[in-house]
Amino acid sequence: MDLTKNSPENVEFMIEKIKEKLKFMNLGAIKSTHFDGEMYEELKEIYDMIMRKTNFSPNEMQAIAEELGNLRKQ
């Protein structure tokens, strides 16, 4: 998968991997359809950071959830 390209498929892939890695309790709250191409670079940065780390503190989880919420389409 070439994540350097902005596509709906890549957004969906990154969101699914983020949910798997963070084990979000409410998986329905985050969907790839909530994000559009305008926020692709920001989403990719979050994805890259999450994939590099092995564990997260509760504060980090909260910050990530808030940041993803900020990226959602209005």
Distance bins in CASP14 RR format, pairs under 12 A and 6 or more apart:
PFRMAT RR
TARGET T0000
AUTHOR 0000-0000-0000
RMODE 2
METHOD distances of the structure
MODEL  1
1 7 0 0 0 0 1 0 0 0 0 0 0
1 9 0 0 0 0 1 0 0 0 0 0 0
1 10 1 0 0 1 0 0 0 0 0 0 0
1 11 0 0 0 0 0 1 0 0 0 0 0
1 12 0 0 0 0 0 1 0 0 0 0 0
1 13 1 0 1 0 0 0 0 0 0 0 0
1 14 0 0 0 0 1 0 0 0 0 0 0
1 16 0 0 0 0 0 1 0 0 0 0 0
1 17 0 0 0 0 1 0 0 0 0 0 0
1 47 0 0 0 0 0 1 0 0 0 0 0
2 9 0 0 0 0 0 1 0 0 0 0 0
2 10 1 0 0 1 0 0 0 0 0 0 0
2 13 0 0 0 0 0 1 0 0 0 0 0
2 44 0 0 0 0 0 1 0 0 0 0 0
3 9 0 0 0 0 0 1 0 0 0 0 0
3 10 1 0 1 0 0 0 0 0 0 0 0
3 11 0 0 0 0 1 0 0 0 0 0 0
3 12 0 0 0 0 0 1 0 0 0 0 0
3 13 1 0 0 1 0 0 0 0 0 0 0
3 14 1 0 0 1 0 0 0 0 0 0 0
3 17 0 0 0 0 1 0 0 0 0 0 0
3 40 0 0 0 0 1 0 0 0 0 0 0
3 41 0 0 0 0 0 1 0 0 0 0 0
3 43 0 0 0 0 1 0 0 0 0 0 0
3 44 1 0 0 1 0 0 0 0 0 0 0
3 45 0 0 0 0 0 1 0 0 0 0 0
3 47 1 0 0 1 0 0 0 0 0 0 0
3 48 0 0 0 0 1 0 0 0 0 0 0
3 51 0 0 0 0 0 1 0 0 0 0 0
4 10 0 0 0 0 1 0 0 0 0 0 0
4 40 0 0 0 0 1 0 0 0 0 0 0
4 41 0 0 0 0 0 1 0 0 0 0 0
4 44 0 0 0 0 1 0 0 0 0 0 0
4 48 0 0 0 0 0 1 0 0 0 0 0
5 11 0 0 0 0 0 1 0 0 0 0 0
5 13 0 0 0 0 0 1 0 0 0 0 0
5 14 0 0 0 0 0 1 0 0 0 0 0
5 37 0 0 0 0 0 1 0 0 0 0 0
5 40 0 0 0 0 1 0 0 0 0 0 0
5 41 0 0 0 0 0 1 0 0 0 0 0
5 44 0 0 0 0 0 1 0 0 0 0 0
6 14 0 0 0 0 0 1 0 0 0 0 0
6 35 0 0 0 0 0 1 0 0 0 0 0
6 36 0 0 0 0 1 0 0 0 0 0 0
6 37 1 0 1 0 0 0 0 0 0 0 0
6 38 0 0 0 0 1 0 0 0 0 0 0
6 39 0 0 0 0 1 0 0 0 0 0 0
6 40 1 0 1 0 0 0 0 0 0 0 0
6 41 0 0 0 0 1 0 0 0 0 0 0
6 42 0 0 0 0 0 1 0 0 0 0 0
6 43 0 0 0 0 1 0 0 0 0 0 0
6 44 0 0 0 0 1 0 0 0 0 0 0
7 13 0 0 0 0 1 0 0 0 0 0 0
7 14 0 0 0 0 0 1 0 0 0 0 0
7 32 0 0 0 0 0 1 0 0 0 0 0
7 35 0 0 0 0 0 1 0 0 0 0 0
7 36 0 0 0 0 0 1 0 0 0 0 0
7 37 0 0 0 0 1 0 0 0 0 0 0
7 40 0 0 0 0 1 0 0 0 0 0 0
7 43 0 0 0 0 0 1 0 0 0 0 0
7 44 0 0 0 0 0 1 0 0 0 0 0
8 14 0 0 0 0 0 1 0 0 0 0 0
8 15 0 0 0 0 0 1 0 0 0 0 0
8 31 0 0 0 0 0 1 0 0 0 0 0
8 32 1 0 0 1 0 0 0 0 0 0 0
8 33 0 0 0 0 1 0 0 0 0 0 0
8 34 0 0 0 0 0 1 0 0 0 0 0
8 35 0 0 0 0 1 0 0 0 0 0 0
8 36 0 0 0 0 1 0 0 0 0 0 0
8 37 0 0 0 0 1 0 0 0 0 0 0
8 40 0 0 0 0 0 1 0 0 0 0 0
8 43 0 0 0 0 0 1 0 0 0 0 0
9 15 0 0 0 0 0 1 0 0 0 0 0
9 16 0 0 0 0 0 1 0 0 0 0 0
9 32 0 0 0 0 1 0 0 0 0 0 0
9 37 0 0 0 0 0 1 0 0 0 0 0
9 40 0 0 0 0 0 1 0 0 0 0 0
10 16 0 0 0 0 0 1 0 0 0 0 0
10 17 0 0 0 0 0 1 0 0 0 0 0
10 32 0 0 0 0 1 0 0 0 0 0 0
10 35 0 0 0 0 0 1 0 0 0 0 0
10 37 0 0 0 0 1 0 0 0 0 0 0
10 40 1 0 0 1 0 0 0 0 0 0 0
10 41 0 0 0 0 0 1 0 0 0 0 0
10 43 0 0 0 0 1 0 0 0 0 0 0
10 44 0 0 0 0 1 0 0 0 0 0 0
10 47 0 0 0 0 1 0 0 0 0 0 0
11 17 0 0 0 0 0 1 0 0 0 0 0
11 18 0 0 0 0 0 1 0 0 0 0 0
11 30 0 0 0 0 0 1 0 0 0 0 0
11 31 0 0 0 0 1 0 0 0 0 0 0
11 32 1 0 1 0 0 0 0 0 0 0 0
11 33 0 0 0 0 1 0 0 0 0 0 0
11 34 0 0 0 0 1 0 0 0 0 0 0
11 35 1 0 1 0 0 0 0 0 0 0 0
11 36 0 0 0 0 1 0 0 0 0 0 0
11 37 1 0 0 1 0 0 0 0 0 0 0
11 38 0 0 0 0 0 1 0 0 0 0 0
11 39 0 0 0 0 1 0 0 0 0 0 0
11 40 1 0 0 1 0 0 0 0 0 0 0
11 41 0 0 0 0 0 1 0 0 0 0 0
11 42 0 0 0 0 0 1 0 0 0 0 0
11 43 1 0 0 1 0 0 0 0 0 0 0
11 44 0 0 0 0 1 0 0 0 0 0 0
11 46 0 0 0 0 0 1 0 0 0 0 0
11 47 0 0 0 0 1 0 0 0 0 0 0
11 68 0 0 0 0 0 1 0 0 0 0 0
11 71 0 0 0 0 0 1 0 0 0 0 0
11 72 0 0 0 0 0 1 0 0 0 0 0
11 73 0 0 0 0 0 1 0 0 0 0 0
12 18 0 0 0 0 0 1 0 0 0 0 0
12 19 0 0 0 0 0 1 0 0 0 0 0
12 30 0 0 0 0 0 1 0 0 0 0 0
12 31 0 0 0 0 1 0 0 0 0 0 0
12 32 1 1 0 0 0 0 0 0 0 0 0
12 33 0 0 0 0 1 0 0 0 0 0 0
12 34 0 0 0 0 0 1 0 0 0 0 0
12 35 0 0 0 0 1 0 0 0 0 0 0
12 37 0 0 0 0 0 1 0 0 0 0 0
12 43 0 0 0 0 0 1 0 0 0 0 0
12 47 0 0 0 0 0 1 0 0 0 0 0
13 19 0 0 0 0 0 1 0 0 0 0 0
13 20 0 0 0 0 0 1 0 0 0 0 0
13 32 0 0 0 0 1 0 0 0 0 0 0
13 35 0 0 0 0 0 1 0 0 0 0 0
13 43 0 0 0 0 0 1 0 0 0 0 0
13 44 0 0 0 0 0 1 0 0 0 0 0
13 47 0 0 0 0 1 0 0 0 0 0 0
13 51 0 0 0 0 0 1 0 0 0 0 0
14 20 0 0 0 0 0 1 0 0 0 0 0
14 21 0 0 0 0 0 1 0 0 0 0 0
14 30 0 0 0 0 0 1 0 0 0 0 0
14 32 0 0 0 0 1 0 0 0 0 0 0
14 35 0 0 0 0 1 0 0 0 0 0 0
14 37 0 0 0 0 0 1 0 0 0 0 0
14 39 0 0 0 0 0 1 0 0 0 0 0
14 40 0 0 0 0 1 0 0 0 0 0 0
14 41 0 0 0 0 0 1 0 0 0 0 0
14 42 0 0 0 0 0 1 0 0 0 0 0
14 43 1 0 1 0 0 0 0 0 0 0 0
14 44 1 0 0 1 0 0 0 0 0 0 0
14 45 0 0 0 0 0 1 0 0 0 0 0
14 46 0 0 0 0 1 0 0 0 0 0 0
14 47 1 0 1 0 0 0 0 0 0 0 0
14 48 0 0 0 0 1 0 0 0 0 0 0
14 49 0 0 0 0 0 1 0 0 0 0 0
14 50 0 0 0 0 1 0 0 0 0 0 0
14 51 0 0 0 0 1 0 0 0 0 0 0
14 68 0 0 0 0 0 1 0 0 0 0 0
14 71 0 0 0 0 0 1 0 0 0 0 0
15 21 0 0 0 0 0 1 0 0 0 0 0
15 22 0 0 0 0 0 1 0 0 0 0 0
15 24 0 0 0 0 0 1 0 0 0 0 0
15 27 0 0 0 0 0 1 0 0 0 0 0
15 28 0 0 0 0 0 1 0 0 0 0 0
15 29 0 0 0 0 0 1 0 0 0 0 0
15 30 1 0 0 1 0 0 0 0 0 0 0
15 31 1 0 0 1 0 0 0 0 0 0 0
15 32 1 0 1 0 0 0 0 0 0 0 0
15 33 0 0 0 0 1 0 0 0 0 0 0
15 34 0 0 0 0 1 0 0 0 0 0 0
15 35 1 0 0 1 0 0 0 0 0 0 0
15 39 0 0 0 0 0 1 0 0 0 0 0
15 40 0 0 0 0 0 1 0 0 0 0 0
15 43 1 0 0 1 0 0 0 0 0 0 0
15 44 0 0 0 0 0 1 0 0 0 0 0
15 46 0 0 0 0 0 1 0 0 0 0 0
15 47 0 0 0 0 1 0 0 0 0 0 0
15 50 0 0 0 0 0 1 0 0 0 0 0
15 68 0 0 0 0 1 0 0 0 0 0 0
15 69 0 0 0 0 0 1 0 0 0 0 0
15 71 0 0 0 0 0 1 0 0 0 0 0
15 72 0 0 0 0 0 1 0 0 0 0 0
16 22 0 0 0 0 0 1 0 0 0 0 0
16 24 0 0 0 0 0 1 0 0 0 0 0
16 27 0 0 0 0 1 0 0 0 0 0 0
16 28 0 0 0 0 0 1 0 0 0 0 0
16 30 0 0 0 0 1 0 0 0 0 0 0
16 31 0 0 0 0 1 0 0 0 0 0 0
16 32 1 0 0 1 0 0 0 0 0 0 0
16 47 0 0 0 0 0 1 0 0 0 0 0
17 23 0 0 0 0 0 1 0 0 0 0 0
17 24 0 0 0 0 0 1 0 0 0 0 0
17 30 0 0 0 0 0 1 0 0 0 0 0
17 32 0 0 0 0 0 1 0 0 0 0 0
17 43 0 0 0 0 0 1 0 0 0 0 0
17 44 0 0 0 0 0 1 0 0 0 0 0
17 46 0 0 0 0 0 1 0 0 0 0 0
17 47 1 0 0 1 0 0 0 0 0 0 0
17 48 0 0 0 0 0 1 0 0 0 0 0
17 50 1 0 0 1 0 0 0 0 0 0 0
17 51 1 0 0 1 0 0 0 0 0 0 0
18 24 0 0 0 0 1 0 0 0 0 0 0
18 27 0 0 0 0 0 1 0 0 0 0 0
18 30 1 0 0 1 0 0 0 0 0 0 0
18 31 0 0 0 0 0 1 0 0 0 0 0
18 32 0 0 0 0 0 1 0 0 0 0 0
18 35 0 0 0 0 0 1 0 0 0 0 0
18 43 0 0 0 0 1 0 0 0 0 0 0
18 44 0 0 0 0 0 1 0 0 0 0 0
18 45 0 0 0 0 0 1 0 0 0 0 0
18 46 1 0 0 1 0 0 0 0 0 0 0
18 47 1 0 0 1 0 0 0 0 0 0 0
18 48 0 0 0 0 0 1 0 0 0 0 0
18 49 0 0 0 0 1 0 0 0 0 0 0
18 50 1 0 1 0 0 0 0 0 0 0 0
18 51 0 0 0 0 1 0 0 0 0 0 0
18 53 0 0 0 0 0 1 0 0 0 0 0
18 56 0 0 0 0 0 1 0 0 0 0 0
18 61 0 0 0 0 0 1 0 0 0 0 0
18 64 1 0 0 1 0 0 0 0 0 0 0
18 65 0 0 0 0 0 1 0 0 0 0 0
18 67 0 0 0 0 0 1 0 0 0 0 0
18 68 1 0 0 1 0 0 0 0 0 0 0
18 69 0 0 0 0 0 1 0 0 0 0 0
18 71 0 0 0 0 0 1 0 0 0 0 0
19 25 0 0 0 0 0 1 0 0 0 0 0
19 26 0 0 0 0 1 0 0 0 0 0 0
19 27 1 0 1 0 0 0 0 0 0 0 0
19 28 0 0 0 0 1 0 0 0 0 0 0
19 29 0 0 0 0 1 0 0 0 0 0 0
19 30 1 0 0 1 0 0 0 0 0 0 0
19 31 0 0 0 0 1 0 0 0 0 0 0
19 32 0 0 0 0 1 0 0 0 0 0 0
19 47 0 0 0 0 0 1 0 0 0 0 0
19 50 0 0 0 0 0 1 0 0 0 0 0
19 64 0 0 0 0 0 1 0 0 0 0 0
19 65 0 0 0 0 0 1 0 0 0 0 0
19 68 0 0 0 0 1 0 0 0 0 0 0
20 27 0 0 0 0 1 0 0 0 0 0 0
20 30 0 0 0 0 0 1 0 0 0 0 0
20 47 0 0 0 0 0 1 0 0 0 0 0
20 50 0 0 0 0 1 0 0 0 0 0 0
20 51 0 0 0 0 0 1 0 0 0 0 0
21 46 0 0 0 0 0 1 0 0 0 0 0
21 47 0 0 0 0 1 0 0 0 0 0 0
21 48 0 0 0 0 0 1 0 0 0 0 0
21 49 0 0 0 0 0 1 0 0 0 0 0
21 50 1 0 1 0 0 0 0 0 0 0 0
21 51 1 0 0 1 0 0 0 0 0 0 0
21 52 0 0 0 0 0 1 0 0 0 0 0
21 53 0 0 0 0 1 0 0 0 0 0 0
21 54 0 0 0 0 1 0 0 0 0 0 0
21 55 0 0 0 0 1 0 0 0 0 0 0
21 56 0 0 0 0 1 0 0 0 0 0 0
21 60 0 0 0 0 0 1 0 0 0 0 0
21 61 0 0 0 0 0 1 0 0 0 0 0
21 64 0 0 0 0 1 0 0 0 0 0 0
22 29 0 0 0 0 0 1 0 0 0 0 0
22 30 0 0 0 0 1 0 0 0 0 0 0
22 46 0 0 0 0 0 1 0 0 0 0 0
22 47 0 0 0 0 0 1 0 0 0 0 0
22 49 0 0 0 0 0 1 0 0 0 0 0
22 50 1 0 0 1 0 0 0 0 0 0 0
22 51 0 0 0 0 0 1 0 0 0 0 0
22 53 0 0 0 0 1 0 0 0 0 0 0
22 54 0 0 0 0 0 1 0 0 0 0 0
22 55 0 0 0 0 0 1 0 0 0 0 0
22 56 1 0 0 1 0 0 0 0 0 0 0
22 57 0 0 0 0 0 1 0 0 0 0 0
22 58 0 0 0 0 0 1 0 0 0 0 0
22 60 0 0 0 0 1 0 0 0 0 0 0
22 61 1 0 0 1 0 0 0 0 0 0 0
22 62 0 0 0 0 0 1 0 0 0 0 0
22 63 0 0 0 0 0 1 0 0 0 0 0
22 64 1 0 0 1 0 0 0 0 0 0 0
22 65 0 0 0 0 1 0 0 0 0 0 0
22 67 0 0 0 0 0 1 0 0 0 0 0
22 68 0 0 0 0 1 0 0 0 0 0 0
23 30 0 0 0 0 0 1 0 0 0 0 0
23 50 0 0 0 0 0 1 0 0 0 0 0
23 55 0 0 0 0 0 1 0 0 0 0 0
23 56 0 0 0 0 1 0 0 0 0 0 0
23 61 0 0 0 0 1 0 0 0 0 0 0
23 64 0 0 0 0 0 1 0 0 0 0 0
24 30 1 0 0 1 0 0 0 0 0 0 0
24 31 0 0 0 0 0 1 0 0 0 0 0
24 50 0 0 0 0 0 1 0 0 0 0 0
24 56 0 0 0 0 0 1 0 0 0 0 0
24 61 0 0 0 0 1 0 0 0 0 0 0
24 62 0 0 0 0 0 1 0 0 0 0 0
24 64 0 0 0 0 1 0 0 0 0 0 0
24 65 1 0 0 1 0 0 0 0 0 0 0
24 68 0 0 0 0 1 0 0 0 0 0 0
24 69 0 0 0 0 0 1 0 0 0 0 0
25 61 0 0 0 0 0 1 0 0 0 0 0
25 65 0 0 0 0 0 1 0 0 0 0 0
26 65 0 0 0 0 1 0 0 0 0 0 0
28 34 0 0 0 0 1 0 0 0 0 0 0
29 65 0 0 0 0 1 0 0 0 0 0 0
29 68 0 0 0 0 1 0 0 0 0 0 0
29 69 0 0 0 0 1 0 0 0 0 0 0
29 72 0 0 0 0 1 0 0 0 0 0 0
30 43 0 0 0 0 0 1 0 0 0 0 0
30 46 0 0 0 0 0 1 0 0 0 0 0
30 64 0 0 0 0 0 1 0 0 0 0 0
30 65 0 0 0 0 1 0 0 0 0 0 0
30 67 0 0 0 0 0 1 0 0 0 0 0
30 68 1 0 0 1 0 0 0 0 0 0 0
30 69 0 0 0 0 1 0 0 0 0 0 0
30 71 0 0 0 0 0 1 0 0 0 0 0
30 72 0 0 0 0 1 0 0 0 0 0 0
31 68 0 0 0 0 0 1 0 0 0 0 0
31 69 0 0 0 0 0 1 0 0 0 0 0
31 72 0 0 0 0 1 0 0 0 0 0 0
31 73 0 0 0 0 0 1 0 0 0 0 0
32 39 0 0 0 0 0 1 0 0 0 0 0
32 40 0 0 0 0 0 1 0 0 0 0 0
32 43 0 0 0 0 1 0 0 0 0 0 0
32 47 0 0 0 0 0 1 0 0 0 0 0
32 68 0 0 0 0 0 1 0 0 0 0 0
32 71 0 0 0 0 0 1 0 0 0 0 0
32 72 0 0 0 0 0 1 0 0 0 0 0
32 73 0 0 0 0 0 1 0 0 0 0 0
33 72 0 0 0 0 1 0 0 0 0 0 0
33 73 0 0 0 0 1 0 0 0 0 0 0
34 43 0 0 0 0 0 1 0 0 0 0 0
34 68 0 0 0 0 1 0 0 0 0 0 0
34 69 0 0 0 0 1 0 0 0 0 0 0
34 70 0 0 0 0 0 1 0 0 0 0 0
34 71 0 0 0 0 1 0 0 0 0 0 0
34 72 1 0 1 0 0 0 0 0 0 0 0
34 73 1 0 1 0 0 0 0 0 0 0 0
34 74 0 0 0 0 0 1 0 0 0 0 0
35 41 0 0 0 0 0 1 0 0 0 0 0
35 42 0 0 0 0 1 0 0 0 0 0 0
35 43 1 0 1 0 0 0 0 0 0 0 0
35 44 0 0 0 0 0 1 0 0 0 0 0
35 46 0 0 0 0 0 1 0 0 0 0 0
35 47 0 0 0 0 0 1 0 0 0 0 0
35 67 0 0 0 0 0 1 0 0 0 0 0
35 68 0 0 0 0 1 0 0 0 0 0 0
35 69 0 0 0 0 1 0 0 0 0 0 0
35 70 0 0 0 0 0 1 0 0 0 0 0
35 71 1 0 0 1 0 0 0 0 0 0 0
35 72 1 0 0 1 0 0 0 0 0 0 0
35 73 1 0 0 1 0 0 0 0 0 0 0
35 74 0 0 0 0 0 1 0 0 0 0 0
36 42 0 0 0 0 0 1 0 0 0 0 0
36 43 0 0 0 0 1 0 0 0 0 0 0
36 71 0 0 0 0 1 0 0 0 0 0 0
36 72 0 0 0 0 1 0 0 0 0 0 0
36 73 1 0 1 0 0 0 0 0 0 0 0
36 74 0 0 0 0 0 1 0 0 0 0 0
37 43 0 0 0 0 1 0 0 0 0 0 0
37 44 0 0 0 0 0 1 0 0 0 0 0
37 71 0 0 0 0 0 1 0 0 0 0 0
37 73 0 0 0 0 1 0 0 0 0 0 0
38 71 0 0 0 0 1 0 0 0 0 0 0
38 72 0 0 0 0 0 1 0 0 0 0 0
38 73 0 0 0 0 1 0 0 0 0 0 0
38 74 0 0 0 0 0 1 0 0 0 0 0
39 45 0 0 0 0 0 1 0 0 0 0 0
39 46 0 0 0 0 1 0 0 0 0 0 0
39 47 0 0 0 0 0 1 0 0 0 0 0
39 67 0 0 0 0 0 1 0 0 0 0 0
39 68 0 0 0 0 1 0 0 0 0 0 0
39 69 0 0 0 0 0 1 0 0 0 0 0
39 70 0 0 0 0 1 0 0 0 0 0 0
39 71 1 0 1 0 0 0 0 0 0 0 0
39 72 0 0 0 0 1 0 0 0 0 0 0
39 73 0 0 0 0 1 0 0 0 0 0 0
39 74 0 0 0 0 0 1 0 0 0 0 0
40 46 0 0 0 0 0 1 0 0 0 0 0
40 47 0 0 0 0 0 1 0 0 0 0 0
40 71 0 0 0 0 1 0 0 0 0 0 0
41 47 0 0 0 0 0 1 0 0 0 0 0
41 48 0 0 0 0 0 1 0 0 0 0 0
41 71 0 0 0 0 0 1 0 0 0 0 0
42 48 0 0 0 0 0 1 0 0 0 0 0
42 49 0 0 0 0 0 1 0 0 0 0 0
42 67 0 0 0 0 1 0 0 0 0 0 0
42 68 0 0 0 0 1 0 0 0 0 0 0
42 69 0 0 0 0 0 1 0 0 0 0 0
42 70 0 0 0 0 1 0 0 0 0 0 0
42 71 1 0 1 0 0 0 0 0 0 0 0
42 72 0 0 0 0 0 1 0 0 0 0 0
43 49 0 0 0 0 0 1 0 0 0 0 0
43 50 0 0 0 0 0 1 0 0 0 0 0
43 64 0 0 0 0 0 1 0 0 0 0 0
43 67 0 0 0 0 1 0 0 0 0 0 0
43 68 1 0 0 1 0 0 0 0 0 0 0
43 69 0 0 0 0 0 1 0 0 0 0 0
43 70 0 0 0 0 0 1 0 0 0 0 0
43 71 1 0 1 0 0 0 0 0 0 0 0
43 72 0 0 0 0 0 1 0 0 0 0 0
43 73 0 0 0 0 0 1 0 0 0 0 0
44 50 0 0 0 0 0 1 0 0 0 0 0
44 51 0 0 0 0 0 1 0 0 0 0 0
44 71 0 0 0 0 0 1 0 0 0 0 0
45 51 0 0 0 0 0 1 0 0 0 0 0
45 52 0 0 0 0 0 1 0 0 0 0 0
45 64 0 0 0 0 0 1 0 0 0 0 0
45 67 0 0 0 0 1 0 0 0 0 0 0
45 68 0 0 0 0 0 1 0 0 0 0 0
45 71 0 0 0 0 0 1 0 0 0 0 0
46 52 0 0 0 0 0 1 0 0 0 0 0
46 53 0 0 0 0 0 1 0 0 0 0 0
46 60 0 0 0 0 0 1 0 0 0 0 0
46 63 0 0 0 0 0 1 0 0 0 0 0
46 64 1 0 0 1 0 0 0 0 0 0 0
46 65 0 0 0 0 0 1 0 0 0 0 0
46 66 0 0 0 0 0 1 0 0 0 0 0
46 67 1 0 0 1 0 0 0 0 0 0 0
46 68 1 0 0 1 0 0 0 0 0 0 0
46 69 0 0 0 0 0 1 0 0 0 0 0
46 70 0 0 0 0 0 1 0 0 0 0 0
46 71 1 0 0 1 0 0 0 0 0 0 0
47 53 0 0 0 0 0 1 0 0 0 0 0
47 64 0 0 0 0 0 1 0 0 0 0 0
47 67 0 0 0 0 0 1 0 0 0 0 0
47 68 0 0 0 0 0 1 0 0 0 0 0
47 71 0 0 0 0 0 1 0 0 0 0 0
49 56 0 0 0 0 0 1 0 0 0 0 0
49 60 0 0 0 0 1 0 0 0 0 0 0
49 63 0 0 0 0 0 1 0 0 0 0 0
49 64 0 0 0 0 1 0 0 0 0 0 0
49 67 0 0 0 0 1 0 0 0 0 0 0
49 68 0 0 0 0 0 1 0 0 0 0 0
50 56 1 0 0 1 0 0 0 0 0 0 0
50 60 0 0 0 0 1 0 0 0 0 0 0
50 61 0 0 0 0 0 1 0 0 0 0 0
50 63 0 0 0 0 0 1 0 0 0 0 0
50 64 1 0 0 1 0 0 0 0 0 0 0
50 65 0 0 0 0 0 1 0 0 0 0 0
50 67 0 0 0 0 0 1 0 0 0 0 0
50 68 0 0 0 0 0 1 0 0 0 0 0
53 60 0 0 0 0 1 0 0 0 0 0 0
53 61 0 0 0 0 0 1 0 0 0 0 0
53 64 0 0 0 0 0 1 0 0 0 0 0
54 60 0 0 0 0 0 1 0 0 0 0 0
55 61 0 0 0 0 0 1 0 0 0 0 0
56 62 0 0 0 0 1 0 0 0 0 0 0
56 63 0 0 0 0 1 0 0 0 0 0 0
56 64 1 0 0 1 0 0 0 0 0 0 0
56 65 0 0 0 0 0 1 0 0 0 0 0
57 63 0 0 0 0 1 0 0 0 0 0 0
57 64 0 0 0 0 0 1 0 0 0 0 0
58 64 0 0 0 0 0 1 0 0 0 0 0
58 65 0 0 0 0 0 1 0 0 0 0 0
59 65 0 0 0 0 0 1 0 0 0 0 0
59 66 0 0 0 0 0 1 0 0 0 0 0
60 66 0 0 0 0 0 1 0 0 0 0 0
60 67 0 0 0 0 0 1 0 0 0 0 0
61 67 0 0 0 0 0 1 0 0 0 0 0
61 68 0 0 0 0 0 1 0 0 0 0 0
62 68 0 0 0 0 0 1 0 0 0 0 0
62 69 0 0 0 0 0 1 0 0 0 0 0
63 69 0 0 0 0 0 1 0 0 0 0 0
63 70 0 0 0 0 0 1 0 0 0 0 0
64 70 0 0 0 0 0 1 0 0 0 0 0
64 71 0 0 0 0 0 1 0 0 0 0 0
65 71 0 0 0 0 0 1 0 0 0 0 0
65 72 0 0 0 0 0 1 0 0 0 0 0
66 72 0 0 0 0 0 1 0 0 0 0 0
END
